[in-house]
Amino acid sequence: MHVVIMGCGRLGSTLAHKLDARGHSVAVIDQNADAFRRLGAEYGGVTVTGIGFDRDVLRSAGIERADAFAAVSSGDNSNIISARLARETFGVSRVVARIYDAKRAQVYERLGIPTVATIRWAADRMVRHLVPEGTVEVFRDPTSSVSIVEAPLHRDWVGQTLRSLEDATGARVAYLMRFGIGSLATPSTVLQDGDQVFMLVTDDIVNDVLGGAASAASAGLGGH
């Protein structure tokens, strides 16, 4: 693959090294030539000095043959403009932009441009380390809107179907771990003792979902 990266800060240079080490062709764009010092002598790709949303600069970096484009400069506006150029003008199929403003990130996601909202994502992760609330979160999407959490089940859910669990909690089961093996279970799957259930949730419903999974009453068995 040929990958063009706009921005040679810590993220851009780290990304360039990882892709270069995997044997991909890499070109890094930055308007400050001194930034390329972060790449070091071991970097085997191309560097292009210039503004990342300048079409001639992008062409110099090989955008016309690029398989992927990452906009990871320090500016939200520059990142989104260059990402849209890469996708809409040059037809790059894989495009991602780093966005600091989480609300804007959601807008661009709806426009079909994958974004990584770094500040909100990092803050959410740190809160979960600083103030653990017993939630085992195994995944969170880049806009920090949807997560997958393990839902500890009350023993009375054993013998019930996943459909019953979903109906009671209002959330969808993402996958099931049984005897250490993950599976995409169906609504008719019957829960067994020792099953680990992982559910798709948003922050506004996660507590209700986990409470329902942990409740015997939600299982419709009245705690028997």
Salt bridges, closest charged atoms under 4 A:
ASP34 OD1 - ARG37 NH2 3.71
ASP56 OD1 - ARG59 NH1 3.43
GLU64 OE2 - ARG59 NE 3.33
GLU88 OE2 - ARG84 NE 3.01
ASP124 OD2 - ARG120 NE 3.90
ASP124 OD2 - ARG140 NH1 3.97
GLU137 OE2 - ARG125 NH1 3.74
GLU137 OE1 - ARG128 NE 2.78
GLU137 OE1 - ARG140 NH2 3.02
ASP156 OD2 - HIS154 ND1 3.71
ASP195 OD2 - ARG178 NH2 2.64
ASP203 OD1 - ARG128 NH2 3.43
ASP203 OD1 - ARG140 NH2 2.78
